[in-house]
Amino acid sequence: MSGSGATLWKFGSFAVVMALLTTCLFFIFGGYRSGPANGYSAVFKDTSQLKDGDTVRVAGVRVGTVDSVTLRSDNTVLVRFGADRLTALPDFMDLFREAEERVQAHHPRLRAEAIGYVEVWDDAERLGAEEVKLNACLGAARDGLGGIDLLVRPYDATEDPELWGTAYRWAERAASAGLGLTVHVGEFATTSIAAALRTPGLRRIGHGTHIADEPHLLDDLARSGVTLECSLTCNVVLGSAPTYEDHPIRKFVRHGIPVTLATDLPVHVCTTIGREYAIASILGFSTDDLRTCTRNAVAASFTTSTRRAALLDDLRRSAHK
């Protein structure tokens, strides 16, 4: 392996660990929740004596109930089941730390932080369910939850002052509890970006691809000091950017906006954080540029000041190896 290739490989390995700092805990399915469930169906070759009324579990946690089991003409079985709305287990931070420790047994340098995912809806029932999740986040702040990822529905399509007013109140509550705040916005349109940038305590924006469409939005973001999470593969696969070459990440950097690299939906779009760094390298980002992306990620991470300082020190030392 050439010297430059070895350097990039070494840095990419370090970047994987750094990026995992901001691992998202998109809330664990709750044990029980009243109210309507979401309906799903699946076809199986073998249901192992599954019957109506049986409990549906994911990783041992109850998420719903089997509604019906139907034998089809091709001898497969159609299973219809209802999944309860997402909520949070009371001890989910304990579960998260246990998972972190298990991974550290194989990857000792890994450091992870959890964030909760909360949506604002123009629907009283859904909004009530989301506020339950918000309150769980506020309580979990004492146990080490790092922050929340906020999304206002309809996604990227509303400036409704009432909806954003709710988002601002929830953001203030989160900030008062010591939680960091990131907002999903600007992935597919510019409609909600200006409202999102007014969010109290905002530290990061997820995606924000279409901020590049409007010079005044670029200026507003640069002045805010908010860090932008760029998910190159996800943005291309989902149509937020037409191609990797057309992604506005370089425009953001030129505008003085702190940029990080992220995966967003790694399983869905078949990527890894190492692959995202490799793609950025192909797009012309130097090793120093990539190291700056990692430094931005650590600086904007939702973690303790002690852990952040240690990670920044680790990054500085890696630059001199």
GUTOR-605499 format. One line per field, with one value per residue (C-alpha): residue number from 0; residue in three letters; x, z, y. Coordinates in pm, whole numbers. Example, Ala and Ser with C-alpha at 12.3 -4.5 7.8 and 13.67 -1.06 7.14 Angstrom:
2
pos: [0 1]
code: [ALA SER]
u: [1230 1367]
w: [780 714]
v: [-450 -106]
% end
This chain:
321
pos: [0 1 2 3 4 5 6 7 8 9 10 11 12 13 14 15 16 17 18 19 20 21 22 23 24 25 26 27 28 29 30 31 32 33 34 35 36 37 38 39 40 41 42 43 44 45 46 47 48 49 50 51 52 53 54 55 56 57 58 59 60 61 62 63 64 65 66 67 68 69 70 71 72 73 74 75 76 77 78 79 80 81 82 83 84 85 86 87 88 89 90 91 92 93 94 95 96 97 98 99 100 101 102 103 104 105 106 107 108 109 110 111 112 113 114 115 116 117 118 119 120 121 122 123 124 125 126 127 128 129 130 131 132 133 134 135 136 137 138 139 140 141 142 143 144 145 146 147 148 149 150 151 152 153 154 155 156 157 158 159 160 161 162 163 164 165 166 167 168 169 170 171 172 173 174 175 176 177 178 179 180 181 182 183 184 185 186 187 188 189 190 191 192 193 194 195 196 197 198 199 200 201 202 203 204 205 206 207 208 209 210 211 212 213 214 215 216 217 218 219 220 221 222 223 224 225 226 227 228 229 230 231 232 233 234 235 236 237 238 239 240 241 242 243 244 245 246 247 248 249 250 251 252 253 254 255 256 257 258 259 260 261 262 263 264 265 266 267 268 269 270 271 272 273 274 275 276 277 278 279 280 281 282 283 284 285 286 287 288 289 290 291 292 293 294 295 296 297 298 299 300 301 302 303 304 305 306 307 308 309 310 311 312 313 314 315 316 317 318 319 320]
code: [MET SER GLY SER GLY ALA THR LEU TRP LYS PHE GLY SER PHE ALA VAL VAL MET ALA LEU LEU THR THR CYS LEU PHE PHE ILE PHE GLY GLY TYR ARG SER GLY PRO ALA ASN GLY TYR SER ALA VAL PHE LYS ASP THR SER GLN LEU LYS ASP GLY ASP THR VAL ARG VAL ALA GLY VAL ARG VAL GLY THR VAL ASP SER VAL THR LEU ARG SER ASP ASN THR VAL LEU VAL ARG PHE GLY ALA ASP ARG LEU THR ALA LEU PRO ASP PHE MET ASP LEU PHE ARG GLU ALA GLU GLU ARG VAL GLN ALA HIS HIS PRO ARG LEU ARG ALA GLU ALA ILE GLY TYR VAL GLU VAL TRP ASP ASP ALA GLU ARG LEU GLY ALA GLU GLU VAL LYS LEU ASN ALA CYS LEU GLY ALA ALA ARG ASP GLY LEU GLY GLY ILE ASP LEU LEU VAL ARG PRO TYR ASP ALA THR GLU ASP PRO GLU LEU TRP GLY THR ALA TYR ARG TRP ALA GLU ARG ALA ALA SER ALA GLY LEU GLY LEU THR VAL HIS VAL GLY GLU PHE ALA THR THR SER ILE ALA ALA ALA LEU ARG THR PRO GLY LEU ARG ARG ILE GLY HIS GLY THR HIS ILE ALA ASP GLU PRO HIS LEU LEU ASP ASP LEU ALA ARG SER GLY VAL THR LEU GLU CYS SER LEU THR CYS ASN VAL VAL LEU GLY SER ALA PRO THR TYR GLU ASP HIS PRO ILE ARG LYS PHE VAL ARG HIS GLY ILE PRO VAL THR LEU ALA THR ASP LEU PRO VAL HIS VAL CYS THR THR ILE GLY ARG GLU TYR ALA ILE ALA SER ILE LEU GLY PHE SER THR ASP ASP LEU ARG THR CYS THR ARG ASN ALA VAL ALA ALA SER PHE THR THR SER THR ARG ARG ALA ALA LEU LEU ASP ASP LEU ARG ARG SER ALA HIS LYS]
u: [0 138 215 -86 -311 -193 -255 -606 -678 -548 -751 -1060 -1037 -1010 -1303 -1523 -1468 -1518 -1837 -1983 -1965 -2295 -2472 -2847 -3078 -3401 -3618 -3649 -3991 -4201 -4342 -4704 -4892 -5265 -5423 -5429 -5140 -4984 -5081 -4828 -4821 -4551 -4528 -4342 -4259 -4285 -4469 -4382 -4738 -4791 -5155 -5385 -5319 -4954 -4709 -4470 -4125 -3811 -3490 -3708 -3917 -4291 -4386 -4732 -4978 -5056 -5396 -5434 -5249 -5366 -5241 -5201 -5242 -4864 -4832 -4677 -4837 -4960 -4926 -5097 -4995 -5025 -4718 -4759 -4642 -4279 -4213 -3928 -3846 -3779 -3428 -3327 -3008 -2893 -2953 -2761 -2457 -2466 -2458 -2171 -1969 -2028 -1899 -1603 -1497 -1414 -1341 -1186 -1160 -1529 -1720 -2092 -2364 -2739 -2990 -3367 -3582 -3890 -4143 -4390 -4724 -5039 -5237 -5332 -5294 -4957 -4835 -4930 -4735 -4432 -4449 -4428 -4101 -3985 -4051 -3860 -3567 -3580 -3574 -3295 -3076 -2986 -2872 -2651 -2875 -2685 -2959 -3263 -3317 -3626 -3836 -4147 -4421 -4505 -4134 -3967 -4309 -4433 -4370 -4678 -4603 -4812 -4617 -4283 -4396 -4441 -4097 -3941 -4102 -3984 -3636 -3622 -3719 -3451 -3184 -3283 -3228 -2878 -2962 -2804 -3037 -3026 -3309 -3380 -3455 -3373 -3335 -3591 -3700 -3622 -3967 -3885 -3520 -3561 -3796 -3553 -3263 -3464 -3488 -3362 -3043 -2987 -2640 -2666 -2878 -2937 -2904 -2979 -2889 -3123 -2982 -2740 -3032 -3066 -2769 -2942 -2992 -2624 -2540 -2783 -2640 -2281 -2362 -2538 -2230 -2456 -2285 -2422 -2443 -2386 -2496 -2362 -2490 -2828 -2876 -2799 -3001 -3310 -3285 -3183 -2882 -2878 -2522 -2225 -2052 -2354 -2378 -2335 -2096 -1806 -2020 -2094 -1725 -1635 -1903 -1736 -2005 -1881 -1951 -1943 -1983 -2263 -2448 -2807 -2953 -2650 -2845 -3107 -2860 -2578 -2306 -2063 -1896 -1567 -1729 -1859 -1504 -1377 -1641 -1547 -1186 -1282 -1468 -1143 -1131 -775 -672 -658 -1008 -1138 -968 -1145 -1479 -1402 -1291 -1621 -1812 -1635 -1672 -2048 -2099 -2355 -2120 -1945 -1673 -1427 -1497 -1497 -1157 -1014 -1141 -1001 -666 -679 -746 -453 -217 -336 -248 118 156]
w: [0 -90 177 86 69 410 556 416 544 891 895 763 1046 1297 1133 1179 1553 1568 1368 1600 1871 1747 1712 1718 1945 1745 2028 2149 2103 2417 2611 2589 2450 2423 2114 1748 1609 1264 1045 862 675 580 401 561 458 817 1103 1370 1502 1508 1580 1613 1925 1963 2069 1815 1958 1830 2022 2301 2332 2266 1968 1872 1823 1545 1391 1152 1007 662 462 94 -214 -258 101 230 521 520 863 944 1262 1435 1567 1852 1808 1899 2255 2502 2759 3104 3112 2751 2846 3047 2739 2523 2753 2770 2389 2384 2626 2418 2104 2295 2378 2006 1927 2241 2096 2017 2203 2139 2250 2218 2090 2084 1777 1820 1562 1571 1407 1317 1475 1841 1899 1727 1891 2232 2161 2054 2370 2569 2386 2452 2823 2819 2663 2929 3201 3031 3019 3380 3267 2987 2683 2453 2266 2041 1666 1589 1273 1194 984 700 642 452 360 630 777 1000 1299 1529 1444 1466 1785 1936 1805 1963 2301 2293 2189 2481 2719 2572 2596 2956 3035 2887 2568 2232 1941 1573 1326 1013 743 389 248 -31 -28 117 271 637 651 773 1049 1150 1180 1441 1666 2018 2110 1757 1717 1412 1099 941 559 472 110 -34 181 -110 -335 -174 -111 188 351 303 467 754 822 810 1056 1292 1344 1325 1201 890 877 513 418 64 -28 138 -37 -378 -329 -204 -463 -245 -476 -837 -821 -586 -805 -781 -402 -253 24 -137 -162 210 292 71 252 587 716 955 772 892 706 812 697 815 695 650 628 389 146 189 314 603 747 599 255 299 373 68 -152 -18 -101 -458 -477 -403 -25 104 415 600 472 597 930 954 895 1184 1403 1323 1419 1753 1827 1760 1932 2205 2472 2786 2770 2910 2642 2369 2479 2487 2136 2000 2161 2003 1666 1706 1793 1497 1263 1362 1325]
v: [0 343 602 817 511 392 737 749 397 484 803 626 373 654 832 526 541 917 908 647 911 1045 710 764 567 592 500 143 -9 20 -271 -161 133 189 346 243 44 53 -244 -463 -793 -1041 -1376 -1668 -2023 -2147 -1976 -2235 -2265 -1889 -1799 -1500 -1295 -1398 -1132 -978 -909 -740 -819 -958 -641 -652 -433 -557 -842 -1092 -1008 -1302 -1602 -1721 -2021 -1929 -2151 -2181 -2314 -1993 -1813 -1453 -1295 -967 -790 -457 -275 -31 324 391 494 448 187 335 184 242 428 126 -87 159 161 -218 -229 21 -193 -506 -335 -190 -545 -580 -212 -59 293 324 595 631 870 822 1073 1045 1103 1322 1444 1736 1652 1844 1562 1565 1191 1164 1482 1341 1022 1226 1435 1113 1045 1400 1361 1032 1220 1488 1225 1032 1344 1263 917 1041 1090 1326 1508 1487 1482 1691 1665 1872 1711 1742 1701 1987 2123 2360 2702 2672 2900 2680 2366 2540 2711 2365 2267 2577 2507 2148 2259 2502 2223 1998 2268 2343 1975 1995 1807 1889 1955 1862 1923 1720 1979 2090 1741 1784 2150 2491 2548 2477 2582 2940 2824 2549 2795 2987 2680 2761 2576 2444 2294 2071 2029 1689 1694 2058 1982 2245 2521 2557 2662 3004 3237 3400 3060 2982 3314 3253 2907 3033 3315 3074 2854 2548 2231 2057 1676 1568 1216 1183 838 879 1214 1064 745 930 1207 1497 1543 1414 1274 1269 1526 1757 1735 2085 1976 2165 2479 2453 2424 2722 2923 2858 2622 2347 2020 1660 1332 1098 786 861 525 296 -30 108 267 11 243 285 591 470 458 814 933 744 909 1252 1173 1087 1418 1596 1626 1595 1404 1738 1822 1489 1539 1877 1702 1469 1760 1936 1620 1593 1965 1947 1610 1571 1443 1556 1820 1566 1307 1574 1705 1352 1281 1606 1523 1177 1338 1577 1292 1084 1370 1344 969]
% end
